[in-house]
Amino acid sequence: MSNPLPERPVRIFVGFQIDSAIRESVQRFKDEIHAFAPKARWQRPESLHVTLKFIGEKDATTVEAVKRELAGIRAPQFNVAFRGYGFFPTPQAARVFWIGIEAAAELNQLAATVDEATARLGISKETHAFRPHLTLARGTGTSASPRWRKQDRDNQNFVTLQQKVAALPSPDFGSMTVKQFVLYRSDISREGARYAPLADFALLPNAFASSEPPSATS
């Protein structure tokens, strides 16, 4: 898979896609609760993904270097389950509504390996613990707003939502096997972010994770 890069820097991140069955399950849940937070910025179904590492704006040369580093990663496939939900950073000051992820240690190991690989290019390493989640909605405060006002607006978007979802059974969206991870390009517009894959990197069945490097499609 190949998407040509423009000459200007582009925002990139590493993550993985979710299966269509889980995507559809999440969409049904969203349809049930969307009216409780109509002013929030809800993720489009095609945009749903799990982020392993946000890298930021990079030029084309650096993007190609990132591809080469990621192509050298040897890591096993792993299972993940999508269950429950939460609000970040806290329910009292919510800015993000997310779906929970349960996974084996391989997920955290992959995130750490990606972090190490990109650090070799001078990209800053993560300073916070990796907490995998699937972002479903964000508040509507803008970055130009004062912090106190932005947080207040974001939280007001989620007050009714928190009350309503608390009365529902804890959702279970299913599980999947992650067989590849992806380098994405992120384009920001008034309609929200749109993501395009720049390269896919295969994860190996456990029996072969320590042998040949995975293939990359770029």
PyMOL commands that place a pseudoatom at each C-alpha (Angstrom):
pseudoatom trace, name=CA, resn=MET, resi=1, chain=A, elem=C, hetatm=0, pos=[0.000, 0.000, 0.000]
pseudoatom trace, name=CA, resn=SER, resi=2, chain=A, elem=C, hetatm=0, pos=[1.400, 3.413, -0.933]
pseudoatom trace, name=CA, resn=ASN, resi=3, chain=A, elem=C, hetatm=0, pos=[0.206, 6.964, -0.417]
pseudoatom trace, name=CA, resn=PRO, resi=4, chain=A, elem=C, hetatm=0, pos=[2.477, 9.677, -1.872]
pseudoatom trace, name=CA, resn=LEU, resi=5, chain=A, elem=C, hetatm=0, pos=[3.697, 12.262, 0.605]
pseudoatom trace, name=CA, resn=PRO, resi=6, chain=A, elem=C, hetatm=0, pos=[3.469, 16.003, -0.060]
pseudoatom trace, name=CA, resn=GLU, resi=7, chain=A, elem=C, hetatm=0, pos=[6.583, 18.115, 0.282]
pseudoatom trace, name=CA, resn=ARG, resi=8, chain=A, elem=C, hetatm=0, pos=[5.345, 19.803, 3.447]
pseudoatom trace, name=CA, resn=PRO, resi=9, chain=A, elem=C, hetatm=0, pos=[5.681, 18.011, 6.814]
pseudoatom trace, name=CA, resn=VAL, resi=10, chain=A, elem=C, hetatm=0, pos=[2.874, 15.631, 7.730]
pseudoatom trace, name=CA, resn=ARG, resi=11, chain=A, elem=C, hetatm=0, pos=[1.522, 14.449, 11.081]
pseudoatom trace, name=CA, resn=ILE, resi=12, chain=A, elem=C, hetatm=0, pos=[2.191, 10.758, 11.603]
pseudoatom trace, name=CA, resn=PHE, resi=13, chain=A, elem=C, hetatm=0, pos=[1.504, 8.136, 14.241]
pseudoatom trace, name=CA, resn=VAL, resi=14, chain=A, elem=C, hetatm=0, pos=[1.717, 4.374, 14.684]
pseudoatom trace, name=CA, resn=GLY, resi=15, chain=A, elem=C, hetatm=0, pos=[-1.308, 2.257, 15.542]
pseudoatom trace, name=CA, resn=PHE, resi=16, chain=A, elem=C, hetatm=0, pos=[-3.472, -0.634, 14.454]
pseudoatom trace, name=CA, resn=GLN, resi=17, chain=A, elem=C, hetatm=0, pos=[-6.879, -0.969, 12.842]
pseudoatom trace, name=CA, resn=ILE, resi=18, chain=A, elem=C, hetatm=0, pos=[-9.824, -2.737, 14.413]
pseudoatom trace, name=CA, resn=ASP, resi=19, chain=A, elem=C, hetatm=0, pos=[-11.813, -5.520, 12.776]
pseudoatom trace, name=CA, resn=SER, resi=20, chain=A, elem=C, hetatm=0, pos=[-15.024, -4.671, 10.939]
pseudoatom trace, name=CA, resn=ALA, resi=21, chain=A, elem=C, hetatm=0, pos=[-17.147, -6.719, 13.369]
pseudoatom trace, name=CA, resn=ILE, resi=22, chain=A, elem=C, hetatm=0, pos=[-15.846, -4.723, 16.335]
pseudoatom trace, name=CA, resn=ARG, resi=23, chain=A, elem=C, hetatm=0, pos=[-16.194, -1.492, 14.380]
pseudoatom trace, name=CA, resn=GLU, resi=24, chain=A, elem=C, hetatm=0, pos=[-19.847, -2.292, 13.718]
pseudoatom trace, name=CA, resn=SER, resi=25, chain=A, elem=C, hetatm=0, pos=[-20.442, -3.181, 17.372]
pseudoatom trace, name=CA, resn=VAL, resi=26, chain=A, elem=C, hetatm=0, pos=[-18.900, 0.111, 18.477]
pseudoatom trace, name=CA, resn=GLN, resi=27, chain=A, elem=C, hetatm=0, pos=[-21.021, 1.983, 15.936]
pseudoatom trace, name=CA, resn=ARG, resi=28, chain=A, elem=C, hetatm=0, pos=[-24.218, 0.418, 17.304]
pseudoatom trace, name=CA, resn=PHE, resi=29, chain=A, elem=C, hetatm=0, pos=[-23.207, 1.506, 20.811]
pseudoatom trace, name=CA, resn=LYS, resi=30, chain=A, elem=C, hetatm=0, pos=[-22.438, 5.004, 19.535]
pseudoatom trace, name=CA, resn=ASP, resi=31, chain=A, elem=C, hetatm=0, pos=[-25.840, 5.203, 17.835]
pseudoatom trace, name=CA, resn=GLU, resi=32, chain=A, elem=C, hetatm=0, pos=[-27.518, 4.393, 21.171]
pseudoatom trace, name=CA, resn=ILE, resi=33, chain=A, elem=C, hetatm=0, pos=[-25.695, 7.076, 23.155]
pseudoatom trace, name=CA, resn=HIS, resi=34, chain=A, elem=C, hetatm=0, pos=[-24.827, 9.809, 20.651]
pseudoatom trace, name=CA, resn=ALA, resi=35, chain=A, elem=C, hetatm=0, pos=[-27.855, 11.919, 21.602]
pseudoatom trace, name=CA, resn=PHE, resi=36, chain=A, elem=C, hetatm=0, pos=[-26.583, 12.178, 25.195]
pseudoatom trace, name=CA, resn=ALA, resi=37, chain=A, elem=C, hetatm=0, pos=[-23.567, 14.243, 24.030]
pseudoatom trace, name=CA, resn=PRO, resi=38, chain=A, elem=C, hetatm=0, pos=[-24.568, 15.763, 20.678]
pseudoatom trace, name=CA, resn=LYS, resi=39, chain=A, elem=C, hetatm=0, pos=[-21.955, 18.535, 20.790]
pseudoatom trace, name=CA, resn=ALA, resi=40, chain=A, elem=C, hetatm=0, pos=[-19.019, 16.206, 21.373]
pseudoatom trace, name=CA, resn=ARG, resi=41, chain=A, elem=C, hetatm=0, pos=[-16.738, 15.345, 18.448]
pseudoatom trace, name=CA, resn=TRP, resi=42, chain=A, elem=C, hetatm=0, pos=[-17.538, 11.692, 17.778]
pseudoatom trace, name=CA, resn=GLN, resi=43, chain=A, elem=C, hetatm=0, pos=[-15.107, 9.544, 15.827]
pseudoatom trace, name=CA, resn=ARG, resi=44, chain=A, elem=C, hetatm=0, pos=[-16.246, 8.351, 12.425]
pseudoatom trace, name=CA, resn=PRO, resi=45, chain=A, elem=C, hetatm=0, pos=[-16.408, 4.539, 12.152]
pseudoatom trace, name=CA, resn=GLU, resi=46, chain=A, elem=C, hetatm=0, pos=[-13.684, 4.476, 9.490]
pseudoatom trace, name=CA, resn=SER, resi=47, chain=A, elem=C, hetatm=0, pos=[-11.378, 6.499, 11.758]
pseudoatom trace, name=CA, resn=LEU, resi=48, chain=A, elem=C, hetatm=0, pos=[-11.465, 4.128, 14.730]
pseudoatom trace, name=CA, resn=HIS, resi=49, chain=A, elem=C, hetatm=0, pos=[-8.006, 2.836, 15.612]
pseudoatom trace, name=CA, resn=VAL, resi=50, chain=A, elem=C, hetatm=0, pos=[-5.711, 2.152, 18.559]
pseudoatom trace, name=CA, resn=THR, resi=51, chain=A, elem=C, hetatm=0, pos=[-2.653, 4.401, 18.828]
pseudoatom trace, name=CA, resn=LEU, resi=52, chain=A, elem=C, hetatm=0, pos=[0.702, 2.854, 19.747]
pseudoatom trace, name=CA, resn=LYS, resi=53, chain=A, elem=C, hetatm=0, pos=[2.733, 6.061, 19.417]
pseudoatom trace, name=CA, resn=PHE, resi=54, chain=A, elem=C, hetatm=0, pos=[2.002, 9.590, 18.236]
pseudoatom trace, name=CA, resn=ILE, resi=55, chain=A, elem=C, hetatm=0, pos=[5.049, 11.002, 16.454]
pseudoatom trace, name=CA, resn=GLY, resi=56, chain=A, elem=C, hetatm=0, pos=[3.940, 14.423, 15.180]
pseudoatom trace, name=CA, resn=GLU, resi=57, chain=A, elem=C, hetatm=0, pos=[4.875, 16.487, 12.135]
pseudoatom trace, name=CA, resn=LYS, resi=58, chain=A, elem=C, hetatm=0, pos=[7.801, 15.125, 10.117]
pseudoatom trace, name=CA, resn=ASP, resi=59, chain=A, elem=C, hetatm=0, pos=[9.234, 15.737, 6.671]
pseudoatom trace, name=CA, resn=ALA, resi=60, chain=A, elem=C, hetatm=0, pos=[9.252, 13.109, 3.932]
pseudoatom trace, name=CA, resn=THR, resi=61, chain=A, elem=C, hetatm=0, pos=[12.839, 12.048, 4.646]
pseudoatom trace, name=CA, resn=THR, resi=62, chain=A, elem=C, hetatm=0, pos=[12.062, 11.357, 8.290]
pseudoatom trace, name=CA, resn=VAL, resi=63, chain=A, elem=C, hetatm=0, pos=[8.864, 9.517, 7.381]
pseudoatom trace, name=CA, resn=GLU, resi=64, chain=A, elem=C, hetatm=0, pos=[10.876, 7.171, 5.164]
pseudoatom trace, name=CA, resn=ALA, resi=65, chain=A, elem=C, hetatm=0, pos=[13.383, 6.645, 7.980]
pseudoatom trace, name=CA, resn=VAL, resi=66, chain=A, elem=C, hetatm=0, pos=[10.531, 5.804, 10.360]
pseudoatom trace, name=CA, resn=LYS, resi=67, chain=A, elem=C, hetatm=0, pos=[9.258, 3.228, 7.863]
pseudoatom trace, name=CA, resn=ARG, resi=68, chain=A, elem=C, hetatm=0, pos=[12.673, 1.566, 7.749]
pseudoatom trace, name=CA, resn=GLU, resi=69, chain=A, elem=C, hetatm=0, pos=[12.930, 1.398, 11.538]
pseudoatom trace, name=CA, resn=LEU, resi=70, chain=A, elem=C, hetatm=0, pos=[9.437, -0.035, 11.912]
pseudoatom trace, name=CA, resn=ALA, resi=71, chain=A, elem=C, hetatm=0, pos=[10.109, -2.606, 9.182]
pseudoatom trace, name=CA, resn=GLY, resi=72, chain=A, elem=C, hetatm=0, pos=[12.868, -4.071, 11.345]
pseudoatom trace, name=CA, resn=ILE, resi=73, chain=A, elem=C, hetatm=0, pos=[10.565, -4.848, 14.257]
pseudoatom trace, name=CA, resn=ARG, resi=74, chain=A, elem=C, hetatm=0, pos=[10.004, -8.545, 14.983]
pseudoatom trace, name=CA, resn=ALA, resi=75, chain=A, elem=C, hetatm=0, pos=[6.981, -8.928, 17.232]
pseudoatom trace, name=CA, resn=PRO, resi=76, chain=A, elem=C, hetatm=0, pos=[4.247, -11.538, 17.678]
pseudoatom trace, name=CA, resn=GLN, resi=77, chain=A, elem=C, hetatm=0, pos=[0.569, -11.322, 16.907]
pseudoatom trace, name=CA, resn=PHE, resi=78, chain=A, elem=C, hetatm=0, pos=[-1.657, -10.901, 19.957]
pseudoatom trace, name=CA, resn=ASN, resi=79, chain=A, elem=C, hetatm=0, pos=[-5.290, -10.849, 21.015]
pseudoatom trace, name=CA, resn=VAL, resi=80, chain=A, elem=C, hetatm=0, pos=[-7.171, -7.816, 22.280]
pseudoatom trace, name=CA, resn=ALA, resi=81, chain=A, elem=C, hetatm=0, pos=[-10.676, -7.450, 23.715]
pseudoatom trace, name=CA, resn=PHE, resi=82, chain=A, elem=C, hetatm=0, pos=[-12.693, -4.231, 23.701]
pseudoatom trace, name=CA, resn=ARG, resi=83, chain=A, elem=C, hetatm=0, pos=[-14.797, -3.867, 26.844]
pseudoatom trace, name=CA, resn=GLY, resi=84, chain=A, elem=C, hetatm=0, pos=[-16.143, -1.151, 29.086]
pseudoatom trace, name=CA, resn=TYR, resi=85, chain=A, elem=C, hetatm=0, pos=[-15.536, 2.579, 28.829]
pseudoatom trace, name=CA, resn=GLY, resi=86, chain=A, elem=C, hetatm=0, pos=[-14.052, 5.522, 30.691]
pseudoatom trace, name=CA, resn=PHE, resi=87, chain=A, elem=C, hetatm=0, pos=[-13.398, 9.258, 30.660]
pseudoatom trace, name=CA, resn=PHE, resi=88, chain=A, elem=C, hetatm=0, pos=[-10.028, 10.972, 30.465]
pseudoatom trace, name=CA, resn=PRO, resi=89, chain=A, elem=C, hetatm=0, pos=[-8.409, 12.405, 32.480]
pseudoatom trace, name=CA, resn=THR, resi=90, chain=A, elem=C, hetatm=0, pos=[-11.137, 11.953, 35.139]
pseudoatom trace, name=CA, resn=PRO, resi=91, chain=A, elem=C, hetatm=0, pos=[-14.951, 11.770, 35.101]
pseudoatom trace, name=CA, resn=GLN, resi=92, chain=A, elem=C, hetatm=0, pos=[-15.015, 15.126, 36.919]
pseudoatom trace, name=CA, resn=ALA, resi=93, chain=A, elem=C, hetatm=0, pos=[-12.893, 16.826, 34.231]
pseudoatom trace, name=CA, resn=ALA, resi=94, chain=A, elem=C, hetatm=0, pos=[-13.673, 14.685, 31.204]
pseudoatom trace, name=CA, resn=ARG, resi=95, chain=A, elem=C, hetatm=0, pos=[-12.208, 15.632, 27.827]
pseudoatom trace, name=CA, resn=VAL, resi=96, chain=A, elem=C, hetatm=0, pos=[-12.198, 12.217, 26.142]
pseudoatom trace, name=CA, resn=PHE, resi=97, chain=A, elem=C, hetatm=0, pos=[-14.688, 9.324, 26.146]
pseudoatom trace, name=CA, resn=TRP, resi=98, chain=A, elem=C, hetatm=0, pos=[-12.937, 6.021, 25.452]
pseudoatom trace, name=CA, resn=ILE, resi=99, chain=A, elem=C, hetatm=0, pos=[-13.542, 2.288, 25.169]
pseudoatom trace, name=CA, resn=GLY, resi=100, chain=A, elem=C, hetatm=0, pos=[-11.382, -0.009, 27.250]
pseudoatom trace, name=CA, resn=ILE, resi=101, chain=A, elem=C, hetatm=0, pos=[-8.902, -2.560, 25.930]
pseudoatom trace, name=CA, resn=GLU, resi=102, chain=A, elem=C, hetatm=0, pos=[-7.840, -5.817, 27.540]
pseudoatom trace, name=CA, resn=ALA, resi=103, chain=A, elem=C, hetatm=0, pos=[-4.751, -7.397, 26.027]
pseudoatom trace, name=CA, resn=ALA, resi=104, chain=A, elem=C, hetatm=0, pos=[-1.823, -9.671, 26.730]
pseudoatom trace, name=CA, resn=ALA, resi=105, chain=A, elem=C, hetatm=0, pos=[1.605, -8.260, 27.517]
pseudoatom trace, name=CA, resn=GLU, resi=106, chain=A, elem=C, hetatm=0, pos=[2.507, -8.357, 23.810]
pseudoatom trace, name=CA, resn=LEU, resi=107, chain=A, elem=C, hetatm=0, pos=[0.542, -5.139, 23.210]
pseudoatom trace, name=CA, resn=ASN, resi=108, chain=A, elem=C, hetatm=0, pos=[2.570, -3.164, 25.738]
pseudoatom trace, name=CA, resn=GLN, resi=109, chain=A, elem=C, hetatm=0, pos=[5.754, -4.767, 24.443]
pseudoatom trace, name=CA, resn=LEU, resi=110, chain=A, elem=C, hetatm=0, pos=[4.936, -3.709, 20.887]
pseudoatom trace, name=CA, resn=ALA, resi=111, chain=A, elem=C, hetatm=0, pos=[4.295, -0.119, 21.986]
pseudoatom trace, name=CA, resn=ALA, resi=112, chain=A, elem=C, hetatm=0, pos=[7.629, -0.087, 23.836]
pseudoatom trace, name=CA, resn=THR, resi=113, chain=A, elem=C, hetatm=0, pos=[9.439, -1.548, 20.821]
pseudoatom trace, name=CA, resn=VAL, resi=114, chain=A, elem=C, hetatm=0, pos=[7.942, 1.087, 18.518]
pseudoatom trace, name=CA, resn=ASP, resi=115, chain=A, elem=C, hetatm=0, pos=[9.003, 3.769, 21.005]
pseudoatom trace, name=CA, resn=GLU, resi=116, chain=A, elem=C, hetatm=0, pos=[12.571, 2.436, 21.034]
pseudoatom trace, name=CA, resn=ALA, resi=117, chain=A, elem=C, hetatm=0, pos=[12.692, 2.183, 17.238]
pseudoatom trace, name=CA, resn=THR, resi=118, chain=A, elem=C, hetatm=0, pos=[11.599, 5.772, 16.658]
pseudoatom trace, name=CA, resn=ALA, resi=119, chain=A, elem=C, hetatm=0, pos=[13.892, 7.035, 19.435]
pseudoatom trace, name=CA, resn=ARG, resi=120, chain=A, elem=C, hetatm=0, pos=[16.840, 5.871, 17.326]
pseudoatom trace, name=CA, resn=LEU, resi=121, chain=A, elem=C, hetatm=0, pos=[15.856, 8.629, 14.897]
pseudoatom trace, name=CA, resn=GLY, resi=122, chain=A, elem=C, hetatm=0, pos=[15.908, 11.286, 17.597]
pseudoatom trace, name=CA, resn=ILE, resi=123, chain=A, elem=C, hetatm=0, pos=[12.139, 11.214, 18.157]
pseudoatom trace, name=CA, resn=SER, resi=124, chain=A, elem=C, hetatm=0, pos=[11.293, 11.838, 21.798]
pseudoatom trace, name=CA, resn=LYS, resi=125, chain=A, elem=C, hetatm=0, pos=[10.455, 8.774, 23.861]
pseudoatom trace, name=CA, resn=GLU, resi=126, chain=A, elem=C, hetatm=0, pos=[7.190, 8.542, 25.758]
pseudoatom trace, name=CA, resn=THR, resi=127, chain=A, elem=C, hetatm=0, pos=[7.268, 9.958, 29.279]
pseudoatom trace, name=CA, resn=HIS, resi=128, chain=A, elem=C, hetatm=0, pos=[3.983, 8.421, 30.438]
pseudoatom trace, name=CA, resn=ALA, resi=129, chain=A, elem=C, hetatm=0, pos=[2.971, 4.802, 30.814]
pseudoatom trace, name=CA, resn=PHE, resi=130, chain=A, elem=C, hetatm=0, pos=[1.231, 3.302, 27.781]
pseudoatom trace, name=CA, resn=ARG, resi=131, chain=A, elem=C, hetatm=0, pos=[-2.521, 2.995, 28.425]
pseudoatom trace, name=CA, resn=PRO, resi=132, chain=A, elem=C, hetatm=0, pos=[-4.224, 1.438, 25.404]
pseudoatom trace, name=CA, resn=HIS, resi=133, chain=A, elem=C, hetatm=0, pos=[-7.727, 2.650, 24.622]
pseudoatom trace, name=CA, resn=LEU, resi=134, chain=A, elem=C, hetatm=0, pos=[-10.072, 3.342, 21.723]
pseudoatom trace, name=CA, resn=THR, resi=135, chain=A, elem=C, hetatm=0, pos=[-11.124, 7.001, 21.581]
pseudoatom trace, name=CA, resn=LEU, resi=136, chain=A, elem=C, hetatm=0, pos=[-14.831, 7.324, 20.789]
pseudoatom trace, name=CA, resn=ALA, resi=137, chain=A, elem=C, hetatm=0, pos=[-15.481, 11.049, 21.399]
pseudoatom trace, name=CA, resn=ARG, resi=138, chain=A, elem=C, hetatm=0, pos=[-13.737, 14.255, 22.418]
pseudoatom trace, name=CA, resn=GLY, resi=139, chain=A, elem=C, hetatm=0, pos=[-14.984, 17.484, 23.958]
pseudoatom trace, name=CA, resn=THR, resi=140, chain=A, elem=C, hetatm=0, pos=[-15.447, 20.574, 21.830]
pseudoatom trace, name=CA, resn=GLY, resi=141, chain=A, elem=C, hetatm=0, pos=[-13.217, 23.102, 23.608]
pseudoatom trace, name=CA, resn=THR, resi=142, chain=A, elem=C, hetatm=0, pos=[-10.646, 24.570, 21.250]
pseudoatom trace, name=CA, resn=SER, resi=143, chain=A, elem=C, hetatm=0, pos=[-6.944, 24.876, 21.892]
pseudoatom trace, name=CA, resn=ALA, resi=144, chain=A, elem=C, hetatm=0, pos=[-7.354, 28.671, 21.735]
pseudoatom trace, name=CA, resn=SER, resi=145, chain=A, elem=C, hetatm=0, pos=[-9.680, 28.625, 24.738]
pseudoatom trace, name=CA, resn=PRO, resi=146, chain=A, elem=C, hetatm=0, pos=[-8.293, 29.260, 28.236]
pseudoatom trace, name=CA, resn=ARG, resi=147, chain=A, elem=C, hetatm=0, pos=[-7.586, 25.930, 29.919]
pseudoatom trace, name=CA, resn=TRP, resi=148, chain=A, elem=C, hetatm=0, pos=[-10.298, 26.382, 32.576]
pseudoatom trace, name=CA, resn=ARG, resi=149, chain=A, elem=C, hetatm=0, pos=[-12.897, 27.254, 29.941]
pseudoatom trace, name=CA, resn=LYS, resi=150, chain=A, elem=C, hetatm=0, pos=[-11.864, 24.420, 27.619]
pseudoatom trace, name=CA, resn=GLN, resi=151, chain=A, elem=C, hetatm=0, pos=[-12.096, 21.839, 30.396]
pseudoatom trace, name=CA, resn=ASP, resi=152, chain=A, elem=C, hetatm=0, pos=[-15.459, 23.210, 31.518]
pseudoatom trace, name=CA, resn=ARG, resi=153, chain=A, elem=C, hetatm=0, pos=[-16.871, 23.023, 27.986]
pseudoatom trace, name=CA, resn=ASP, resi=154, chain=A, elem=C, hetatm=0, pos=[-15.506, 19.529, 27.456]
pseudoatom trace, name=CA, resn=ASN, resi=155, chain=A, elem=C, hetatm=0, pos=[-16.918, 18.281, 30.744]
pseudoatom trace, name=CA, resn=GLN, resi=156, chain=A, elem=C, hetatm=0, pos=[-20.358, 19.768, 30.071]
pseudoatom trace, name=CA, resn=ASN, resi=157, chain=A, elem=C, hetatm=0, pos=[-20.448, 17.755, 26.849]
pseudoatom trace, name=CA, resn=PHE, resi=158, chain=A, elem=C, hetatm=0, pos=[-20.124, 14.565, 28.850]
pseudoatom trace, name=CA, resn=VAL, resi=159, chain=A, elem=C, hetatm=0, pos=[-22.213, 15.187, 32.010]
pseudoatom trace, name=CA, resn=THR, resi=160, chain=A, elem=C, hetatm=0, pos=[-25.425, 13.690, 30.627]
pseudoatom trace, name=CA, resn=LEU, resi=161, chain=A, elem=C, hetatm=0, pos=[-23.504, 10.971, 28.798]
pseudoatom trace, name=CA, resn=GLN, resi=162, chain=A, elem=C, hetatm=0, pos=[-21.848, 9.829, 32.029]
pseudoatom trace, name=CA, resn=GLN, resi=163, chain=A, elem=C, hetatm=0, pos=[-25.201, 9.617, 33.772]
pseudoatom trace, name=CA, resn=LYS, resi=164, chain=A, elem=C, hetatm=0, pos=[-26.838, 7.666, 30.955]
pseudoatom trace, name=CA, resn=VAL, resi=165, chain=A, elem=C, hetatm=0, pos=[-24.085, 5.134, 30.270]
pseudoatom trace, name=CA, resn=ALA, resi=166, chain=A, elem=C, hetatm=0, pos=[-23.742, 4.430, 34.001]
pseudoatom trace, name=CA, resn=ALA, resi=167, chain=A, elem=C, hetatm=0, pos=[-27.261, 2.988, 33.883]
pseudoatom trace, name=CA, resn=LEU, resi=168, chain=A, elem=C, hetatm=0, pos=[-26.442, 0.657, 30.974]
pseudoatom trace, name=CA, resn=PRO, resi=169, chain=A, elem=C, hetatm=0, pos=[-24.817, -2.793, 31.146]
pseudoatom trace, name=CA, resn=SER, resi=170, chain=A, elem=C, hetatm=0, pos=[-21.051, -2.618, 30.679]
pseudoatom trace, name=CA, resn=PRO, resi=171, chain=A, elem=C, hetatm=0, pos=[-20.522, -3.015, 26.923]
pseudoatom trace, name=CA, resn=ASP, resi=172, chain=A, elem=C, hetatm=0, pos=[-18.528, -5.865, 25.393]
pseudoatom trace, name=CA, resn=PHE, resi=173, chain=A, elem=C, hetatm=0, pos=[-17.561, -5.209, 21.782]
pseudoatom trace, name=CA, resn=GLY, resi=174, chain=A, elem=C, hetatm=0, pos=[-15.718, -8.458, 21.108]
pseudoatom trace, name=CA, resn=SER, resi=175, chain=A, elem=C, hetatm=0, pos=[-12.122, -9.499, 20.565]
pseudoatom trace, name=CA, resn=MET, resi=176, chain=A, elem=C, hetatm=0, pos=[-9.698, -9.792, 17.671]
pseudoatom trace, name=CA, resn=THR, resi=177, chain=A, elem=C, hetatm=0, pos=[-6.193, -10.878, 16.772]
pseudoatom trace, name=CA, resn=VAL, resi=178, chain=A, elem=C, hetatm=0, pos=[-3.868, -8.030, 15.824]
pseudoatom trace, name=CA, resn=LYS, resi=179, chain=A, elem=C, hetatm=0, pos=[-1.838, -9.241, 12.842]
pseudoatom trace, name=CA, resn=GLN, resi=180, chain=A, elem=C, hetatm=0, pos=[-0.226, -6.000, 11.713]
pseudoatom trace, name=CA, resn=PHE, resi=181, chain=A, elem=C, hetatm=0, pos=[0.478, -2.455, 12.800]
pseudoatom trace, name=CA, resn=VAL, resi=182, chain=A, elem=C, hetatm=0, pos=[0.349, 0.653, 10.650]
pseudoatom trace, name=CA, resn=LEU, resi=183, chain=A, elem=C, hetatm=0, pos=[2.139, 3.958, 10.128]
pseudoatom trace, name=CA, resn=TYR, resi=184, chain=A, elem=C, hetatm=0, pos=[-0.613, 6.524, 9.609]
pseudoatom trace, name=CA, resn=ARG, resi=185, chain=A, elem=C, hetatm=0, pos=[-0.755, 10.029, 8.228]
pseudoatom trace, name=CA, resn=SER, resi=186, chain=A, elem=C, hetatm=0, pos=[-3.180, 12.378, 10.024]
pseudoatom trace, name=CA, resn=ASP, resi=187, chain=A, elem=C, hetatm=0, pos=[-4.809, 15.317, 8.236]
pseudoatom trace, name=CA, resn=ILE, resi=188, chain=A, elem=C, hetatm=0, pos=[-6.657, 17.833, 10.420]
pseudoatom trace, name=CA, resn=SER, resi=189, chain=A, elem=C, hetatm=0, pos=[-9.594, 19.870, 9.121]
pseudoatom trace, name=CA, resn=ARG, resi=190, chain=A, elem=C, hetatm=0, pos=[-12.720, 21.544, 10.446]
pseudoatom trace, name=CA, resn=GLU, resi=191, chain=A, elem=C, hetatm=0, pos=[-14.548, 18.272, 9.915]
pseudoatom trace, name=CA, resn=GLY, resi=192, chain=A, elem=C, hetatm=0, pos=[-12.062, 16.496, 12.168]
pseudoatom trace, name=CA, resn=ALA, resi=193, chain=A, elem=C, hetatm=0, pos=[-9.035, 14.289, 11.628]
pseudoatom trace, name=CA, resn=ARG, resi=194, chain=A, elem=C, hetatm=0, pos=[-8.734, 11.904, 8.701]
pseudoatom trace, name=CA, resn=TYR, resi=195, chain=A, elem=C, hetatm=0, pos=[-6.213, 9.077, 8.712]
pseudoatom trace, name=CA, resn=ALA, resi=196, chain=A, elem=C, hetatm=0, pos=[-4.457, 7.433, 5.779]
pseudoatom trace, name=CA, resn=PRO, resi=197, chain=A, elem=C, hetatm=0, pos=[-2.137, 4.409, 6.065]
pseudoatom trace, name=CA, resn=LEU, resi=198, chain=A, elem=C, hetatm=0, pos=[1.388, 5.023, 4.786]
pseudoatom trace, name=CA, resn=ALA, resi=199, chain=A, elem=C, hetatm=0, pos=[2.815, 1.548, 5.463]
pseudoatom trace, name=CA, resn=ASP, resi=200, chain=A, elem=C, hetatm=0, pos=[1.685, -1.751, 7.007]
pseudoatom trace, name=CA, resn=PHE, resi=201, chain=A, elem=C, hetatm=0, pos=[3.987, -3.976, 9.074]
pseudoatom trace, name=CA, resn=ALA, resi=202, chain=A, elem=C, hetatm=0, pos=[3.164, -7.639, 9.623]
pseudoatom trace, name=CA, resn=LEU, resi=203, chain=A, elem=C, hetatm=0, pos=[3.227, -9.215, 13.061]
pseudoatom trace, name=CA, resn=LEU, resi=204, chain=A, elem=C, hetatm=0, pos=[4.353, -12.823, 13.217]
pseudoatom trace, name=CA, resn=PRO, resi=205, chain=A, elem=C, hetatm=0, pos=[2.617, -15.895, 14.579]
pseudoatom trace, name=CA, resn=ASN, resi=206, chain=A, elem=C, hetatm=0, pos=[4.146, -16.652, 17.985]
pseudoatom trace, name=CA, resn=ALA, resi=207, chain=A, elem=C, hetatm=0, pos=[6.095, -19.643, 16.699]
pseudoatom trace, name=CA, resn=PHE, resi=208, chain=A, elem=C, hetatm=0, pos=[8.022, -17.438, 14.248]
pseudoatom trace, name=CA, resn=ALA, resi=209, chain=A, elem=C, hetatm=0, pos=[8.352, -14.164, 16.170]
pseudoatom trace, name=CA, resn=SER, resi=210, chain=A, elem=C, hetatm=0, pos=[12.073, -14.660, 16.804]
pseudoatom trace, name=CA, resn=SER, resi=211, chain=A, elem=C, hetatm=0, pos=[13.054, -15.674, 13.249]
pseudoatom trace, name=CA, resn=GLU, resi=212, chain=A, elem=C, hetatm=0, pos=[12.811, -13.624, 10.043]
pseudoatom trace, name=CA, resn=PRO, resi=213, chain=A, elem=C, hetatm=0, pos=[11.863, -9.924, 10.146]
pseudoatom trace, name=CA, resn=PRO, resi=214, chain=A, elem=C, hetatm=0, pos=[8.234, -9.144, 9.238]
pseudoatom trace, name=CA, resn=SER, resi=215, chain=A, elem=C, hetatm=0, pos=[7.464, -7.786, 5.810]
pseudoatom trace, name=CA, resn=ALA, resi=216, chain=A, elem=C, hetatm=0, pos=[6.459, -4.175, 5.269]
pseudoatom trace, name=CA, resn=THR, resi=217, chain=A, elem=C, hetatm=0, pos=[4.139, -2.902, 2.565]
pseudoatom trace, name=CA, resn=SER, resi=218, chain=A, elem=C, hetatm=0, pos=[4.818, 0.704, 1.738]
for i in range(1, 218): cmd.bond("trace and resi %d" % i, "trace and resi %d" % (i + 1))
show_as sticks, trace
zoom trace
